[in-house]
């Protein structure tokens, strides 16, 4: 599917991935859709990137994050055009939406003090879900972000060992329980610095579970960048 999308792009001029209008200043978005793209701003938690009141440097939830998880950032709130892009890619199979989402992830990653040679690693899907969807949306986004950042893409450092159960667990505790022990890292992760990439940051449970799996394999450090951030469910 990825190769088919690239082939069709080569035959046709780029259009807005949401309304099919002529693109504007932002990649793959028209001026109207770009105007509804709200980028994150203001003071944020230095670890998870959540909006925080001054002067506290980190939010109250972050002391519970894995020790190897350095920091996470999201480029935009999960509203408006950003939310539509995620839904277009994730649920409608519009692979071209990975381009503006990857652009957002790259912007989020630039807020982090990443070392040279960090490996860009998408959050993996379980093979059953990937087969059903036909692709891993995080991998499509990570491919674009890695190219923009000039970093190497590593899609096999992590694997998901059991499928999730979707939207049944919506609480912070429920999401954490769902992903506990659901990821395994390979031996090649040892000593690496890793940038995790996903589409949406909700509670941080999935990213935290990935960071724990990588830490068990001896990674040097783990950061995360997502396109959007959703309000954490309670």
Secondary structure, 3 states (H helix, E strand, C coil): CHHHHHHHHHHCCCECCCCCCECCCCCCCCHHHHHCCCECCCCECCCCCCECCCCCCCCCCHHHCCCCEEEEEEEEECCHHHHHHHHHHHHHCCCCHHHHHHHHHHHHHCCCCCCCCCEEEECCCCHHHHHHHCCCHHHHHHHHHHHHHCCEECCCCEEECCCCCCCCCCCHHHHHHHHCCCEEECHHHCCCEEEEEEEEECCCHHHHHHHHHHHHCCCCEEEEEEEEECCCCC
